Amino acid sequence: MNQSSFKKLQKKWYNKLRASGFEDIEQGDYLKASDKNTSLDEQYYEQRTHSTKYRSRLWKDSQAEYYRMAAQFSHSRFDTVEDRLVWQAHSEGKTNEEAGKRAGVTKREARTIVERLRIRFFGPGKDKRCD
């Protein structure tokens, strides 16, 4: 089978899968990218090396779980009102700039507060800055 006939067959089956509502949660959304003249390996590499890596359903599910847990921690005791306001904004998915405005602190101060509270609530993790 030459590359041209393979791509036609691949496109045919991707269209069938797309029409059936199939979503590949492990490999990203190749079905939408099937019209490109690129191989699956190239599409996979492209998804992993650009901002498209954040389209992964697994990543989105992990992010949703993180913010769900962060929202639960927003009912904890905080050392300052600013800490509470920044964390509440963070748990709503707001940017550090938006969180800072809510609490009356700078973007940098909001980021520092979030990093400190993230370690307090979730532990140091594998972030090099926390070692």
C-alpha positions in Angstrom: 0.0 0.0 0.0 1.5 3.3 -1.0 1.3 6.5 1.1 -1.5 8.1 -1.0 -3.8 5.1 -0.7 -3.0 4.8 3.0 -3.9 8.4 3.6 -7.2 8.0 1.7 -8.1 4.9 3.8 -7.0 6.6 7.0 -9.2 9.6 6.2 -12.2 7.4 5.4 -11.9 5.6 8.8 -11.3 8.8 10.7 -14.4 10.3 9.1 -16.4 7.2 10.2 -15.0 7.5 13.7 -15.7 11.2 13.9 -19.3 10.6 12.7 -19.8 8.0 15.4 -18.7 10.4 18.1 -15.5 8.6 19.0 -13.0 10.5 21.0 -9.5 9.1 21.6 -8.7 10.3 25.2 -5.2 8.9 25.2 -3.8 10.2 22.0 -5.4 13.6 21.6 -7.7 14.5 18.8 -6.1 13.1 15.6 -9.5 12.9 14.0 -9.6 16.7 13.6 -6.1 16.7 12.3 -6.7 13.8 9.8 -7.2 16.2 6.9 -3.5 17.4 7.3 -0.9 15.8 5.1 1.1 14.6 8.1 1.6 11.3 9.6 0.2 10.3 13.0 3.8 10.5 14.5 4.1 14.1 13.2 0.7 15.0 14.6 1.6 13.4 17.9 4.9 15.3 18.0 3.1 18.5 17.1 0.6 18.1 19.9 3.3 17.4 22.4 5.6 20.2 21.5 3.3 23.2 21.1 0.4 24.6 23.2 -1.8 21.9 21.9 -0.5 19.6 24.6 -3.1 21.2 26.8 -5.9 19.8 24.7 -5.4 16.3 26.1 -8.5 15.1 27.9 -6.3 13.5 30.6 -4.7 16.9 31.3 -8.0 18.6 31.3 -9.4 16.1 33.8 -6.4 16.5 36.0 -6.7 20.2 35.9 -10.4 20.0 36.8 -9.6 17.8 39.7 -6.9 20.2 40.9 -9.2 23.2 40.9 -12.0 21.1 42.6 -9.6 20.3 45.4 -8.3 23.9 45.5 -11.9 25.1 45.9 -12.3 22.8 48.9 -9.2 24.4 50.5 -10.7 27.8 50.1 -12.7 27.1 53.2 -9.5 26.6 55.3 -8.1 29.1 57.7 -5.7 31.6 56.1 -3.1 33.8 57.7 -4.3 36.9 56.0 -7.3 38.2 54.1 -5.1 38.6 51.0 -4.2 35.0 51.2 -7.8 33.9 51.3 -8.9 36.3 48.5 -6.0 35.2 46.2 -6.6 31.5 46.8 -10.3 31.8 46.2 -9.6 33.6 42.9 -7.0 31.0 42.0 -9.4 28.1 42.8 -11.8 29.7 40.3 -9.2 29.6 37.6 -8.4 33.3 37.6 -5.0 34.6 36.5 -2.5 35.8 39.1 -3.2 39.3 37.8 -7.0 38.9 38.4 -6.4 37.4 41.8 -4.1 40.2 42.8 -6.6 42.8 41.8 -9.2 41.1 43.9 -7.0 41.0 46.9 -5.3 44.4 46.4 -1.8 43.0 45.8 0.5 42.9 42.7 0.5 40.0 40.2 3.9 38.9 41.6 2.6 38.9 45.2 -0.4 36.9 44.1 1.9 34.4 42.4 4.0 34.1 45.5 0.9 33.6 47.7 -0.4 30.9 45.3 2.9 29.0 45.3 3.2 29.2 49.1 -0.4 28.0 49.6 -0.1 25.3 46.9 2.8 23.8 48.9 0.9 24.1 52.1 -2.2 22.4 50.8 -0.8 19.9 48.3 2.8 19.4 49.4 6.0 20.3 47.6 5.5 18.0 44.6 8.2 17.7 42.0 8.5 21.4 41.2 12.2 22.3 41.3 11.4 25.6 43.0 10.1 23.6 45.9 13.1 21.4 46.6 
